Amino acid sequence: MLYAPESYWKASAEERTKRCNGCGTKGLGGWLVPDTLYGLNITEACNIHDWMYAKGKVIADKDSADRAFLNNMLRIIEAESSAWFKSIRKRRAWAYYLAVKQFGGAAFWSEKNKPEEMG
């Protein structure tokens, strides 16, 4: 079972579609980042991460979303990988995690502050 806020599990498919787009950013970025780790589908982990970013309000929420993303990828790997694939998939999961930890700030803060609220 993957970790996600209760609001994610209770959301309708339509609500999830509005906020979640799998791995990568919306638009071209989504095409560049695969939703798989060497053939293993991690879309649900990415969607939960998107949801948590959309709902988050402070930097601690971003950090929590990033850790949940890694945890969920590792859970998927453990449940659905043979021993040989586990190690290379875990390395790729860590690369995804480090990418969002380091470069996900813009995506997290996107649409949080209205232009009229900015000084």
A tleap script that builds the chain and sets N, CA, C and O, in Angstrom:
source leaprc.protein.ff14SB
mol = sequence {
  NMET LEU TYR ALA PRO GLU SER TYR TRP LYS
  ALA SER ALA GLU GLU ARG THR LYS ARG CYS
  ASN GLY CYS GLY THR LYS GLY LEU GLY GLY
  TRP LEU VAL PRO ASP THR LEU TYR GLY LEU
  ASN ILE THR GLU ALA CYS ASN ILE HIE ASP
  TRP MET TYR ALA LYS GLY LYS VAL ILE ALA
  ASP LYS ASP SER ALA ASP ARG ALA PHE LEU
  ASN ASN MET LEU ARG ILE ILE GLU ALA GLU
  SER SER ALA TRP PHE LYS SER ILE ARG LYS
  ARG ARG ALA TRP ALA TYR TYR LEU ALA VAL
  LYS GLN PHE GLY GLY ALA ALA PHE TRP SER
  GLU LYS ASN LYS PRO GLU GLU MET CGLY
}
set mol.1.N position { 0.832 -1.183 0.000 }
set mol.1.CA position { 0.000 0.000 0.000 }
set mol.1.C position { 0.879 1.249 0.000 }
set mol.1.O position { 1.867 1.333 0.729 }
set mol.2.N position { 0.501 2.197 -0.820 }
set mol.2.CA position { 1.266 3.436 -0.915 }
set mol.2.C position { 0.763 4.450 0.101 }
set mol.2.O position { -0.402 4.431 0.499 }
set mol.3.N position { 1.674 5.343 0.515 }
set mol.3.CA position { 1.309 6.412 1.422 }
set mol.3.C position { 0.774 7.587 0.614 }
set mol.3.O position { 1.383 8.000 -0.373 }
set mol.4.N position { -0.361 8.122 1.035 }
set mol.4.CA position { -0.915 9.350 0.465 }
set mol.4.C position { -1.844 9.963 1.490 }
set mol.4.O position { -2.392 9.257 2.337 }
set mol.5.N position { -2.026 11.268 1.420 }
set mol.5.CA position { -2.994 11.892 2.321 }
set mol.5.C position { -4.391 11.335 2.055 }
set mol.5.O position { -4.695 10.903 0.943 }
set mol.6.N position { -5.216 11.350 3.061 }
set mol.6.CA position { -6.584 10.852 2.917 }
set mol.6.C position { -7.325 11.570 1.793 }
set mol.6.O position { -8.157 10.972 1.109 }
set mol.7.N position { -7.022 12.845 1.606 }
set mol.7.CA position { -7.706 13.618 0.556 }
set mol.7.C position { -7.436 13.047 -0.837 }
set mol.7.O position { -8.288 13.135 -1.722 }
set mol.8.N position { -6.262 12.467 -1.030 }
set mol.8.CA position { -5.943 11.850 -2.330 }
set mol.8.C position { -6.830 10.640 -2.571 }
set mol.8.O position { -7.405 10.490 -3.649 }
set mol.9.N position { -6.941 9.781 -1.574 }
set mol.9.CA position { -7.728 8.556 -1.738 }
set mol.9.C position { -9.214 8.864 -1.897 }
set mol.9.O position { -9.929 8.126 -2.575 }
set mol.10.N position { -9.684 9.943 -1.281 }
set mol.10.CA position { -11.099 10.299 -1.370 }
set mol.10.C position { -11.444 11.113 -2.615 }
set mol.10.O position { -12.620 11.257 -2.950 }
set mol.11.N position { -10.448 11.638 -3.295 }
set mol.11.CA position { -10.690 12.487 -4.462 }
set mol.11.C position { -11.255 11.679 -5.628 }
set mol.11.O position { -10.945 10.499 -5.795 }
set mol.12.N position { -12.079 12.332 -6.418 }
set mol.12.CA position { -12.614 11.692 -7.617 }
set mol.12.C position { -11.525 11.619 -8.681 }
set mol.12.O position { -10.507 12.306 -8.587 }
set mol.13.N position { -11.741 10.798 -9.674 }
set mol.13.CA position { -10.784 10.691 -10.786 }
set mol.13.C position { -10.620 12.053 -11.464 }
set mol.13.O position { -9.520 12.413 -11.883 }
set mol.14.N position { -11.697 12.792 -11.567 }
set mol.14.CA position { -11.643 14.120 -12.202 }
set mol.14.C position { -10.770 15.079 -11.392 }
set mol.14.O position { -9.968 15.821 -11.959 }
set mol.15.N position { -10.926 15.063 -10.067 }
set mol.15.CA position { -10.099 15.922 -9.207 }
set mol.15.C position { -8.621 15.557 -9.337 }
set mol.15.O position { -7.762 16.434 -9.419 }
set mol.16.N position { -8.339 14.270 -9.356 }
set mol.16.CA position { -6.945 13.826 -9.485 }
set mol.16.C position { -6.364 14.251 -10.826 }
set mol.16.O position { -5.211 14.678 -10.897 }
set mol.17.N position { -7.145 14.137 -11.875 }
set mol.17.CA position { -6.668 14.503 -13.215 }
set mol.17.C position { -6.310 15.984 -13.288 }
set mol.17.O position { -5.382 16.361 -14.004 }
set mol.18.N position { -7.033 16.822 -12.559 }
set mol.18.CA position { -6.750 18.263 -12.551 }
set mol.18.C position { -5.391 18.571 -11.942 }
set mol.18.O position { -4.717 19.509 -12.366 }
set mol.19.N position { -4.989 17.790 -10.956 }
set mol.19.CA position { -3.765 18.078 -10.201 }
set mol.19.C position { -2.587 17.163 -10.526 }
set mol.19.O position { -1.437 17.517 -10.267 }
set mol.20.N position { -2.861 16.008 -11.082 }
set mol.20.CA position { -1.820 14.994 -11.245 }
set mol.20.C position { -1.600 14.670 -12.719 }
set mol.20.O position { -2.551 14.549 -13.491 }
set mol.21.N position { -0.340 14.532 -13.093 }
set mol.21.CA position { -0.021 14.213 -14.484 }
set mol.21.C position { 1.088 13.177 -14.617 }
set mol.21.O position { 1.773 13.133 -15.639 }
set mol.22.N position { 1.272 12.349 -13.600 }
set mol.22.CA position { 2.337 11.353 -13.675 }
set mol.22.C position { 3.685 11.990 -13.401 }
set mol.22.O position { 3.764 13.039 -12.762 }
set mol.23.N position { 4.725 11.372 -13.874 }
set mol.23.CA position { 6.082 11.850 -13.618 }
set mol.23.C position { 6.432 13.018 -14.534 }
set mol.23.O position { 5.937 13.112 -15.657 }
set mol.24.N position { 7.276 13.888 -14.048 }
set mol.24.CA position { 7.685 15.053 -14.824 }
set mol.24.C position { 6.695 16.193 -14.663 }
set mol.24.O position { 5.634 16.040 -14.059 }
set mol.25.N position { 7.060 17.325 -15.211 }
set mol.25.CA position { 6.202 18.495 -15.127 }
set mol.25.C position { 5.130 18.443 -16.205 }
set mol.25.O position { 5.197 17.638 -17.133 }
set mol.26.N position { 4.150 19.310 -16.064 }
set mol.26.CA position { 3.125 19.400 -17.101 }
set mol.26.C position { 3.774 19.871 -18.392 }
set mol.26.O position { 4.786 20.572 -18.368 }
set mol.27.N position { 3.200 19.490 -19.500 }
set mol.27.CA position { 3.735 19.910 -20.795 }
set mol.27.C position { 4.899 19.040 -21.231 }
set mol.27.O position { 4.902 17.828 -21.016 }
set mol.28.N position { 5.879 19.670 -21.841 }
set mol.28.CA position { 7.012 18.957 -22.426 }
set mol.28.C position { 7.780 18.137 -21.392 }
set mol.28.O position { 8.261 17.049 -21.706 }
set mol.29.N position { 7.900 18.641 -20.165 }
set mol.29.CA position { 8.629 17.915 -19.123 }
set mol.29.C position { 8.054 16.547 -18.849 }
set mol.29.O position { 8.786 15.617 -18.509 }
set mol.30.N position { 6.746 16.416 -18.995 }
set mol.30.CA position { 6.104 15.131 -18.788 }
set mol.30.C position { 6.518 14.103 -19.828 }
set mol.30.O position { 6.527 12.903 -19.554 }
set mol.31.N position { 6.853 14.566 -21.000 }
set mol.31.CA position { 7.297 13.660 -22.068 }
set mol.31.C position { 8.747 13.225 -21.852 }
set mol.31.O position { 9.158 12.162 -22.316 }
set mol.32.N position { 9.503 14.039 -21.157 }
set mol.32.CA position { 10.929 13.764 -20.981 }
set mol.32.C position { 11.224 12.820 -19.816 }
set mol.32.O position { 12.254 12.145 -19.805 }
set mol.33.N position { 10.323 12.773 -18.842 }
set mol.33.CA position { 10.553 11.958 -17.639 }
set mol.33.C position { 9.653 10.728 -17.701 }
set mol.33.O position { 8.430 10.857 -17.643 }
set mol.34.N position { 10.229 9.558 -17.814 }
set mol.34.CA position { 9.411 8.339 -17.906 }
set mol.34.C position { 8.642 8.042 -16.620 }
set mol.34.O position { 9.101 8.354 -15.522 }
set mol.35.N position { 7.477 7.440 -16.775 }
set mol.35.CA position { 6.665 6.990 -15.640 }
set mol.35.C position { 7.052 5.570 -15.225 }
set mol.35.O position { 6.298 4.897 -14.523 }
set mol.36.N position { 8.210 5.128 -15.655 }
set mol.36.CA position { 8.673 3.782 -15.340 }
set mol.36.C position { 10.128 3.815 -14.878 }
set mol.36.O position { 10.903 4.697 -15.251 }
set mol.37.N position { 10.469 2.833 -14.061 }
set mol.37.CA position { 11.857 2.603 -13.654 }
set mol.37.C position { 12.253 1.259 -14.252 }
set mol.37.O position { 11.966 0.204 -13.687 }
set mol.38.N position { 12.903 1.313 -15.379 }
set mol.38.CA position { 13.295 0.087 -16.080 }
set mol.38.C position { 12.108 -0.856 -16.233 }
set mol.38.O position { 12.180 -2.036 -15.889 }
set mol.39.N position { 11.021 -0.310 -16.755 }
set mol.39.CA position { 9.830 -1.104 -17.043 }
set mol.39.C position { 8.816 -1.195 -15.920 }
set mol.39.O position { 7.717 -1.706 -16.140 }
set mol.40.N position { 9.135 -0.725 -14.734 }
set mol.40.CA position { 8.224 -0.777 -13.590 }
set mol.40.C position { 7.438 0.531 -13.498 }
set mol.40.O position { 8.034 1.600 -13.363 }
set mol.41.N position { 6.122 0.459 -13.569 }
set mol.41.CA position { 5.270 1.637 -13.568 }
set mol.41.C position { 5.228 2.278 -12.174 }
set mol.41.O position { 4.892 1.623 -11.187 }
set mol.42.N position { 5.573 3.562 -12.115 }
set mol.42.CA position { 5.538 4.313 -10.854 }
set mol.42.C position { 4.596 5.511 -10.946 }
set mol.42.O position { 4.715 6.449 -10.158 }
set mol.43.N position { 3.674 5.492 -11.887 }
set mol.43.CA position { 2.768 6.617 -12.091 }
set mol.43.C position { 2.029 7.001 -10.820 }
set mol.43.O position { 1.894 8.188 -10.524 }
set mol.44.N position { 1.548 6.021 -10.062 }
set mol.44.CA position { 0.787 6.344 -8.850 }
set mol.44.C position { 1.650 7.099 -7.848 }
set mol.44.O position { 1.159 8.028 -7.206 }
set mol.45.N position { 2.908 6.735 -7.695 }
set mol.45.CA position { 3.809 7.464 -6.795 }
set mol.45.C position { 3.979 8.903 -7.270 }
set mol.45.O position { 4.008 9.830 -6.461 }
set mol.46.N position { 4.090 9.083 -8.574 }
set mol.46.CA position { 4.227 10.430 -9.147 }
set mol.46.C position { 2.944 11.233 -8.949 }
set mol.46.O position { 3.000 12.419 -8.623 }
set mol.47.N position { 1.799 10.601 -9.142 }
set mol.47.CA position { 0.529 11.298 -8.964 }
set mol.47.C position { 0.323 11.739 -7.511 }
set mol.47.O position { -0.151 12.846 -7.258 }
set mol.48.N position { 0.674 10.887 -6.578 }
set mol.48.CA position { 0.571 11.254 -5.156 }
set mol.48.C position { 1.483 12.442 -4.867 }
set mol.48.O position { 1.100 13.364 -4.147 }
set mol.49.N position { 2.676 12.417 -5.426 }
set mol.49.CA position { 3.614 13.523 -5.253 }
set mol.49.C position { 3.027 14.813 -5.819 }
set mol.49.O position { 3.106 15.861 -5.179 }
set mol.50.N position { 2.442 14.746 -7.007 }
set mol.50.CA position { 1.791 15.928 -7.596 }
set mol.50.C position { 0.692 16.454 -6.675 }
set mol.50.O position { 0.587 17.658 -6.445 }
set mol.51.N position { -0.122 15.540 -6.152 }
set mol.51.CA position { -1.230 15.913 -5.268 }
set mol.51.C position { -0.707 16.633 -4.030 }
set mol.51.O position { -1.235 17.671 -3.628 }
set mol.52.N position { 0.330 16.070 -3.438 }
set mol.52.CA position { 0.887 16.665 -2.227 }
set mol.52.C position { 1.506 18.028 -2.510 }
set mol.52.O position { 1.427 18.925 -1.671 }
set mol.53.N position { 2.116 18.196 -3.672 }
set mol.53.CA position { 2.639 19.505 -4.053 }
set mol.53.C position { 1.491 20.497 -4.207 }
set mol.53.O position { 1.588 21.628 -3.729 }
set mol.54.N position { 0.426 20.101 -4.855 }
set mol.54.CA position { -0.712 21.005 -5.084 }
set mol.54.C position { -1.357 21.424 -3.762 }
set mol.54.O position { -1.783 22.570 -3.616 }
set mol.55.N position { -1.431 20.514 -2.811 }
set mol.55.CA position { -2.087 20.792 -1.532 }
set mol.55.C position { -1.161 21.460 -0.517 }
set mol.55.O position { -1.633 22.081 0.435 }
set mol.56.N position { 0.158 21.337 -0.714 }
set mol.56.CA position { 1.113 21.874 0.249 }
set mol.56.C position { 1.111 23.386 0.307 }
set mol.56.O position { 0.795 24.062 -0.672 }
set mol.57.N position { 1.467 23.906 1.472 }
set mol.57.CA position { 1.463 25.353 1.668 }
set mol.57.C position { 2.820 25.925 2.091 }
set mol.57.O position { 3.124 27.083 1.806 }
set mol.58.N position { 3.629 25.117 2.768 }
set mol.58.CA position { 4.916 25.594 3.275 }
set mol.58.C position { 6.013 24.612 2.860 }
set mol.58.O position { 5.732 23.498 2.418 }
set mol.59.N position { 7.253 25.040 3.009 }
set mol.59.CA position { 8.382 24.234 2.545 }
set mol.59.C position { 8.423 22.866 3.233 }
set mol.59.O position { 8.882 21.894 2.633 }
set mol.60.N position { 7.958 22.775 4.461 }
set mol.60.CA position { 7.910 21.475 5.145 }
set mol.60.C position { 6.970 20.518 4.402 }
set mol.60.O position { 7.196 19.307 4.397 }
set mol.61.N position { 5.921 21.057 3.776 }
set mol.61.CA position { 5.007 20.225 2.988 }
set mol.61.C position { 5.705 19.692 1.738 }
set mol.61.O position { 5.472 18.555 1.328 }
set mol.62.N position { 6.556 20.512 1.138 }
set mol.62.CA position { 7.326 20.057 -0.031 }
set mol.62.C position { 8.262 18.924 0.384 }
set mol.62.O position { 8.340 17.893 -0.285 }
set mol.63.N position { 8.965 19.125 1.488 }
set mol.63.CA position { 9.889 18.093 1.971 }
set mol.63.C position { 9.153 16.785 2.259 }
set mol.63.O position { 9.638 15.703 1.930 }
set mol.64.N position { 7.990 16.898 2.869 }
set mol.64.CA position { 7.179 15.708 3.172 }
set mol.64.C position { 6.745 15.006 1.886 }
set mol.64.O position { 6.790 13.779 1.800 }
set mol.65.N position { 6.327 15.780 0.893 }
set mol.65.CA position { 5.908 15.209 -0.394 }
set mol.65.C position { 7.077 14.497 -1.079 }
set mol.65.O position { 6.908 13.420 -1.651 }
set mol.66.N position { 8.255 15.105 -1.017 }
set mol.66.CA position { 9.429 14.495 -1.645 }
set mol.66.C position { 9.801 13.181 -0.962 }
set mol.66.O position { 10.133 12.204 -1.635 }
set mol.67.N position { 9.746 13.153 0.366 }
set mol.67.CA position { 10.059 11.910 1.098 }
set mol.67.C position { 9.011 10.836 0.823 }
set mol.67.O position { 9.348 9.662 0.671 }
set mol.68.N position { 7.744 11.233 0.760 }
set mol.68.CA position { 6.677 10.270 0.450 }
set mol.68.C position { 6.874 9.705 -0.958 }
set mol.68.O position { 6.619 8.524 -1.193 }
set mol.69.N position { 7.320 10.534 -1.881 }
set mol.69.CA position { 7.584 10.100 -3.251 }
set mol.69.C position { 8.636 8.995 -3.260 }
set mol.69.O position { 8.440 7.949 -3.878 }
set mol.70.N position { 9.747 9.231 -2.577 }
set mol.70.CA position { 10.793 8.215 -2.506 }
set mol.70.C position { 10.274 6.947 -1.835 }
set mol.70.O position { 10.476 5.841 -2.336 }
set mol.71.N position { 9.614 7.116 -0.713 }
set mol.71.CA position { 9.073 5.976 0.021 }
set mol.71.C position { 8.124 5.163 -0.866 }
set mol.71.O position { 8.203 3.935 -0.888 }
set mol.72.N position { 7.241 5.828 -1.586 }
set mol.72.CA position { 6.289 5.119 -2.444 }
set mol.72.C position { 6.981 4.400 -3.590 }
set mol.72.O position { 6.608 3.278 -3.932 }
set mol.73.N position { 7.985 5.036 -4.188 }
set mol.73.CA position { 8.724 4.345 -5.250 }
set mol.73.C position { 9.400 3.094 -4.698 }
set mol.73.O position { 9.362 2.036 -5.327 }
set mol.74.N position { 10.017 3.213 -3.525 }
set mol.74.CA position { 10.696 2.061 -2.934 }
set mol.74.C position { 9.703 0.955 -2.576 }
set mol.74.O position { 10.022 -0.227 -2.709 }
set mol.75.N position { 8.521 1.321 -2.129 }
set mol.75.CA position { 7.484 0.321 -1.832 }
set mol.75.C position { 7.073 -0.428 -3.101 }
set mol.75.O position { 6.911 -1.649 -3.086 }
set mol.76.N position { 6.907 0.310 -4.190 }
set mol.76.CA position { 6.543 -0.328 -5.466 }
set mol.76.C position { 7.653 -1.269 -5.910 }
set mol.76.O position { 7.385 -2.390 -6.344 }
set mol.77.N position { 8.896 -0.818 -5.805 }
set mol.77.CA position { 10.046 -1.639 -6.198 }
set mol.77.C position { 10.089 -2.919 -5.366 }
set mol.77.O position { 10.250 -4.009 -5.915 }
set mol.78.N position { 9.948 -2.796 -4.070 }
set mol.78.CA position { 10.004 -3.971 -3.189 }
set mol.78.C position { 8.894 -4.967 -3.515 }
set mol.78.O position { 9.111 -6.178 -3.484 }
set mol.79.N position { 7.717 -4.458 -3.823 }
set mol.79.CA position { 6.568 -5.337 -4.052 }
set mol.79.C position { 6.584 -5.989 -5.429 }
set mol.79.O position { 6.028 -7.073 -5.603 }
set mol.80.N position { 7.214 -5.344 -6.409 }
set mol.80.CA position { 7.024 -5.798 -7.778 }
set mol.80.C position { 8.310 -6.057 -8.562 }
set mol.80.O position { 8.270 -6.160 -9.788 }
set mol.81.N position { 9.434 -6.162 -7.885 }
set mol.81.CA position { 10.698 -6.357 -8.590 }
set mol.81.C position { 11.388 -7.645 -8.173 }
set mol.81.O position { 11.323 -8.061 -7.017 }
set mol.82.N position { 12.044 -8.258 -9.133 }
set mol.82.CA position { 12.915 -9.391 -8.809 }
set mol.82.C position { 14.179 -8.841 -8.159 }
set mol.82.O position { 14.460 -7.647 -8.261 }
set mol.83.N position { 14.924 -9.686 -7.507 }
set mol.83.CA position { 16.134 -9.261 -6.802 }
set mol.83.C position { 17.104 -8.533 -7.731 }
set mol.83.O position { 17.717 -7.544 -7.330 }
set mol.84.N position { 17.249 -9.007 -8.954 }
set mol.84.CA position { 18.205 -8.397 -9.884 }
set mol.84.C position { 17.804 -6.971 -10.222 }
set mol.84.O position { 18.664 -6.093 -10.286 }
set mol.85.N position { 16.521 -6.720 -10.440 }
set mol.85.CA position { 16.052 -5.384 -10.822 }
set mol.85.C position { 15.982 -4.412 -9.647 }
set mol.85.O position { 16.053 -3.199 -9.844 }
set mol.86.N position { 15.844 -4.932 -8.431 }
set mol.86.CA position { 15.670 -4.047 -7.282 }
set mol.86.C position { 16.783 -3.017 -7.171 }
set mol.86.O position { 16.512 -1.831 -6.984 }
set mol.87.N position { 17.993 -3.441 -7.279 }
set mol.87.CA position { 19.103 -2.525 -7.061 }
set mol.87.C position { 19.163 -1.416 -8.109 }
set mol.87.O position { 19.360 -0.255 -7.750 }
set mol.88.N position { 19.002 -1.731 -9.373 }
set mol.88.CA position { 19.069 -0.668 -10.386 }
set mol.88.C position { 17.831 0.232 -10.332 }
set mol.88.O position { 17.918 1.431 -10.596 }
set mol.89.N position { 16.693 -0.348 -9.993 }
set mol.89.CA position { 15.477 0.479 -9.872 }
set mol.89.C position { 15.577 1.402 -8.666 }
set mol.89.O position { 15.123 2.544 -8.728 }
set mol.90.N position { 16.154 0.934 -7.586 }
set mol.90.CA position { 16.329 1.786 -6.404 }
set mol.90.C position { 17.260 2.957 -6.707 }
set mol.90.O position { 17.027 4.078 -6.254 }
set mol.91.N position { 18.301 2.692 -7.465 }
set mol.91.CA position { 19.205 3.791 -7.846 }
set mol.91.C position { 18.473 4.837 -8.663 }
set mol.91.O position { 18.664 6.036 -8.462 }
set mol.92.N position { 17.630 4.383 -9.590 }
set mol.92.CA position { 16.849 5.321 -10.415 }
set mol.92.C position { 15.839 6.073 -9.544 }
set mol.92.O position { 15.627 7.269 -9.741 }
set mol.93.N position { 15.215 5.383 -8.584 }
set mol.93.CA position { 14.265 6.040 -7.674 }
set mol.93.C position { 14.974 7.148 -6.894 }
set mol.93.O position { 14.426 8.238 -6.730 }
set mol.94.N position { 16.174 6.878 -6.418 }
set mol.94.CA position { 16.936 7.901 -5.697 }
set mol.94.C position { 17.251 9.076 -6.614 }
set mol.94.O position { 17.242 10.223 -6.165 }
set mol.95.N position { 17.526 8.817 -7.876 }
set mol.95.CA position { 17.789 9.914 -8.824 }
set mol.95.C position { 16.535 10.778 -9.000 }
set mol.95.O position { 16.631 12.005 -9.020 }
set mol.96.N position { 15.369 10.152 -9.128 }
set mol.96.CA position { 14.110 10.900 -9.228 }
set mol.96.C position { 13.906 11.742 -7.967 }
set mol.96.O position { 13.562 12.921 -8.047 }
set mol.97.N position { 14.121 11.128 -6.809 }
set mol.97.CA position { 13.943 11.836 -5.542 }
set mol.97.C position { 14.883 13.039 -5.445 }
set mol.97.O position { 14.450 14.141 -5.108 }
set mol.98.N position { 16.149 12.830 -5.734 }
set mol.98.CA position { 17.112 13.932 -5.647 }
set mol.98.C position { 16.767 15.049 -6.626 }
set mol.98.O position { 16.992 16.222 -6.330 }
set mol.99.N position { 16.230 14.700 -7.775 }
set mol.99.CA position { 15.828 15.713 -8.756 }
set mol.99.C position { 14.693 16.583 -8.211 }
set mol.99.O position { 14.753 17.808 -8.314 }
set mol.100.N position { 13.657 15.963 -7.631 }
set mol.100.CA position { 12.551 16.779 -7.107 }
set mol.100.C position { 12.976 17.541 -5.854 }
set mol.100.O position { 12.537 18.669 -5.630 }
set mol.101.N position { 13.823 16.928 -5.045 }
set mol.101.CA position { 14.307 17.610 -3.837 }
set mol.101.C position { 15.092 18.860 -4.221 }
set mol.101.O position { 14.922 19.920 -3.620 }
set mol.102.N position { 15.945 18.726 -5.218 }
set mol.102.CA position { 16.811 19.827 -5.626 }
set mol.102.C position { 16.111 20.840 -6.534 }
set mol.102.O position { 16.309 22.046 -6.383 }
set mol.103.N position { 15.296 20.360 -7.474 }
set mol.103.CA position { 14.764 21.241 -8.519 }
set mol.103.C position { 13.243 21.376 -8.524 }
set mol.103.O position { 12.689 22.008 -9.423 }
set mol.104.N position { 12.560 20.797 -7.540 }
set mol.104.CA position { 11.101 20.819 -7.540 }
set mol.104.C position { 10.467 22.061 -6.937 }
set mol.104.O position { 9.242 22.172 -6.901 }
set mol.105.N position { 11.273 22.986 -6.470 }
set mol.105.CA position { 10.733 24.190 -5.834 }
set mol.105.C position { 9.778 24.965 -6.720 }
set mol.105.O position { 8.710 25.376 -6.267 }
set mol.106.N position { 10.144 25.169 -7.972 }
set mol.106.CA position { 9.285 25.942 -8.877 }
set mol.106.C position { 7.931 25.263 -9.052 }
set mol.106.O position { 6.897 25.930 -9.068 }
set mol.107.N position { 7.935 23.955 -9.180 }
set mol.107.CA position { 6.677 23.216 -9.330 }
set mol.107.C position { 5.854 23.300 -8.044 }
set mol.107.O position { 4.633 23.441 -8.098 }
set mol.108.N position { 6.514 23.216 -6.898 }
set mol.108.CA position { 5.789 23.288 -5.626 }
set mol.108.C position { 5.129 24.655 -5.446 }
set mol.108.O position { 3.963 24.737 -5.060 }
set mol.109.N position { 5.870 25.717 -5.722 }
set mol.109.CA position { 5.354 27.065 -5.481 }
set mol.109.C position { 4.445 27.569 -6.599 }
set mol.109.O position { 3.774 28.588 -6.434 }
set mol.110.N position { 4.413 26.877 -7.722 }
set mol.110.CA position { 3.575 27.300 -8.847 }
set mol.110.C position { 2.121 27.430 -8.423 }
set mol.110.O position { 1.564 26.539 -7.782 }
set mol.111.N position { 1.524 28.538 -8.786 }
set mol.111.CA position { 0.109 28.828 -8.540 }
set mol.111.C position { -0.236 28.982 -7.060 }
set mol.111.O position { -1.415 28.996 -6.705 }
set mol.112.N position { 0.756 29.097 -6.201 }
set mol.112.CA position { 0.484 29.287 -4.775 }
set mol.112.C position { 0.223 30.766 -4.460 }
set mol.112.O position { -0.662 31.086 -3.665 }
set mol.113.N position { 0.983 31.652 -5.075 }
set mol.113.CA position { 0.842 33.076 -4.807 }
set mol.113.C position { 0.278 33.783 -6.036 }
set mol.113.O position { 0.818 33.674 -7.137 }
set mol.114.N position { -0.807 34.503 -5.827 }
set mol.114.CA position { -1.403 35.277 -6.910 }
set mol.114.C position { -0.520 36.488 -7.180 }
set mol.114.O position { 0.082 37.018 -6.247 }
set mol.115.N position { -0.424 36.943 -8.435 }
set mol.115.CA position { 0.443 38.096 -8.751 }
set mol.115.C position { 0.139 39.318 -7.873 }
set mol.115.O position { 1.058 40.042 -7.491 }
set mol.116.N position { -1.131 39.552 -7.551 }
set mol.116.CA position { -1.475 40.723 -6.743 }
set mol.116.C position { -1.006 40.600 -5.286 }
set mol.116.O position { -0.975 41.592 -4.558 }
set mol.117.N position { -0.642 39.380 -4.865 }
set mol.117.CA position { -0.138 39.175 -3.516 }
set mol.117.C position { 1.372 39.364 -3.423 }
set mol.117.O position { 1.932 39.492 -2.334 }
set mol.118.N position { 2.006 39.380 -4.563 }
set mol.118.CA position { 3.456 39.499 -4.601 }
set mol.118.C position { 3.839 40.967 -4.459 }
set mol.118.O position { 3.146 41.845 -4.973 }
set mol.119.N position { 4.948 41.235 -3.758 }
set mol.119.CA position { 5.378 42.617 -3.533 }
set mol.119.C position { 6.320 43.106 -4.576 }
set mol.119.O position { 6.767 44.251 -4.517 }
savepdb mol mol.pdb
quit
